[in-house]
Amino acid sequence: MERREFEQIIDATFEGLPEWAIRRISNLRVVVDEWPTSEQDPDGMLLGLYDGVSLHERDSDYVDVLPDTIHIFRQPHLALGLPEPELRAEIVKTVLHELAHYFGLDDDHLNQIGWG
């Protein structure tokens, strides 16, 4: 899958969010990286990463800060070797998983609901 198509899937995922979610998104950027750095993923094949202060943790001191970042890693997704429909679904799942971290959901909760 070419990078542009990969990015289009991510864009479509955000465009398809419910209005309440879109209204809550602030000071967030989404970046497509080819691979995670060794600092981001010392153990291998991370698909995505949220780096920031979740909405749940923000308080009145959260001002003049750099945007939070959702990193989506393209090559680890491609390395899964999935047929295109399943790959598209995995990309969407990764975006939603990292967005859930932005909204304050932790991995334990995401695992409980099947999004781990």
Residue pairs with C-beta under 8 A, 6 or more apart in sequence:
1 74
1 78
1 84
1 87
3 32
3 74
6 32
6 74
6 77
6 91
7 32
9 88
9 91
9 92
10 30
10 32
10 72
10 91
10 95
13 91
13 92
13 95
13 96
14 22
14 30
14 95
17 99
21 99
21 103
24 55
24 103
25 102
27 65
27 67
27 68
28 52
28 67
28 68
28 69
28 70
28 102
29 67
29 68
29 69
29 70
30 69
30 70
30 72
30 95
31 69
31 70
31 71
31 72
32 71
32 72
32 73
32 74
33 71
33 72
33 73
33 74
34 73
34 74
34 75
35 73
35 75
35 76
36 46
36 49
36 71
36 73
36 76
40 46
40 49
40 71
41 49
41 73
45 76
45 79
46 73
46 76
47 72
47 73
47 76
47 77
47 90
47 94
48 70
48 71
48 72
48 73
48 94
48 95
48 97
48 98
49 70
49 71
49 73
49 98
50 68
50 69
50 70
50 71
50 98
50 99
50 101
50 102
51 68
51 69
51 70
51 71
52 67
52 68
52 69
52 102
53 62
53 65
53 68
54 101
54 102
54 103
54 104
55 102
55 103
55 104
56 103
56 104
57 104
68 102
70 95
70 98
70 99
70 102
71 98
72 91
72 94
72 95
72 98
77 87
77 90
77 91
77 94
78 87
80 87
80 90
82 90
93 115
96 115
97 110
97 115
97 116
100 110
100 115
107 116
110 116
